[in-house]
Structure formats: C-alpha cells, structure tokens
Amino acid sequence: MNDKELLDYLKSTFEESKTLTEGSRKEGRDAYEYMRGNQLPADVIEALEDRGQPLMDGFGLIAFASVFPMITVMGYSILLDKK
C-alpha cells in the first residue's frame, strides 16, 4: 500500500468513525430525553391536548397487569406451603 492509498484509507476510516460517533451521540440524547418523559413528538402532544387526552402512555398499568398474575400465584403457593 503506497502513501496515497494509506492516506485515503485513513481518511475514509476517520469519516466512518465520525459518522458512527455522531449517530451514537444522537441515539444517547434521544434515549435520555425519552427517559425524562419527552416521548412524544410535538404534533402528537398538541393533538392529544386538543382532544383533552392525557399524555401518559399507560405503561405502568400494562406492567402491573403483567405482574399481578405472577404475584397472585406466588402468594397462593406461599399460603399453601404454610398449611
């Protein structure tokens, strides 16, 4: 590999790394904003507010509905074990 080929290779590798780093940083910022509660785009928020609907997605209710049967079965088995 001559000097020009090496330089071209290094430039392309640098540009690729720069692009990937920028993408990772944007993804990190988006994840941070999502965790802070900024999960919906502005136009969706505006539409929900116009309709008088809450901005919550109901995930807590879904999580509770998923966990409740397991807790019930485990509680029942504990009660049976104590008898």
C-alpha positions, 0 to 999 in steps of 0.5 A: 500500500503506497502513501496515497492509498494509506492516506485515503484509507485513513481518511475514509476510516476517520469519516466512518468513525465520525459518522458512527460517533455522531449517530451514537451521540444522537441515539444517547440524547434521544434515549435520555430525553425519552427517559425524562418523559419527552416521548412524544413528538410535538404534533402528537402532544398538541393533538392529544391536548386538543382532544383533552387526552392525557399524555401518559402512555399507560405503561405502568398499568400494562406492567402491573397487569403483567405482574399481578398474575405472577404475584397472585400465584406466588402468594397462593403457593406461599399460603399453601406451603404454610398449611 
